[in-house]
Amino acid sequence: MNIVEGKYYANDHINLNGIKVTNVIKVISPGGNLRPEYNDPFHVTETMSLEDGEFDSLIKMDWYEAYLEREATTDEAKKFEKYRKEVNNLKHRAEEVTGHWIK
């Protein structure tokens, strides 16, 4: 799949609690926040997680290209846009996990 900046992609999985998790991923730019030799297959994104179709979180995150499994549906993209308007200061996943930004 050819990954395009500004488009919405998605992936799905079932978590350990049996809940369907869908990540709706807006590609912001190519490359990640890793060392340059690792950036090629990565994309800087804004990612919304849905649990059983309901909003769970919205964060910045670097995604490995292979995990952008499909194009997001129109409804998923609209839901992303709705919640993105409500969140002003997105944190990066690394900051969410560690409590501070690491680069």
N, C-alpha and C positions, 0 to 999 in steps of 0.2 A: 504494500500500500504506500502511495506517495503521501508523505506527511506535509501539510500546508499550514503555515502560520495563520492564526486567526480562526481556523476550523475547529470544530468540536469532534472529539473521538470518545470512545467509551470502552470499558471492560467490565466484566461481571464475574462474581464468584460467590460461593456460599461460605459464610464464616463458620466458626466452630459452634456457634449457637443455632445453626441452621437458617440463618437470616441471609436473604439475597442482598449482596452489596454491589451497587453499580457505581463506578467512578466515571463521572462525566468530566472530560479533560479538554480544556481550551489551550491550544498550543500558542505560546507567546513568542518564543524564539528557538532557533536550533542551539544545540550545545547545552551543557548543564553547568553546574557550579562545582565541577570536579576538576582535576588536573587536566590540562589541554589534551593529552593523549587519550583520555577516556571520554571526551565530550562528543565525539562523532555520532554515536547512535542515541544520544540523549537529547531531550527537548525540555526547555523551561516551560512550565505550565501553571495554570490555575486549575485546581481540581476540586470538584464538588463530589462528596460521597452521599449516596442515597442508601438507606436501609429499608428494604421492602418498598421502595418507591418514595419514601419520605426523607426529607432533608436531614442530614446528620452533621456535615461539616464542609467548610470551604477553606482551602489552604493553597499556598504556593508549593510546588513540588517538581522535581526533575523526574521525568519518565523515560525509561529505556524504550526505544522505538517499537520493539517487538510486543510490548504490553499494550500498545494502542491497537486493540483487537478489531475494532469496527468503528464506523462513523456513528456519532450519536444521532438519535432520532430527533425530529423537530421538537417534540415535546420535552425531551431531555435538555436540549439547547435552550429552549424558552425558560425552563425551570432554573437552569444555570443563570441565565441573564437576570431573572427575577431576584434570586438570592444574592447575586453579585452586586446589585444596586444597594443592597442592605448592608453589605460588609465593606467598610472603608479601608481598614488596615489589615491586609492579609499577612499571616505569618507563614514562614517557610516550615515545611515538615520537620527539618532538623531543629528549628527553634522550638516547635511544639514538643518534641521528644526530650530535648536536653535542657530547655529553659533559656537558652541563648543561641545566637547565631554563630555557626562555625564555618569558616571558609578556608 
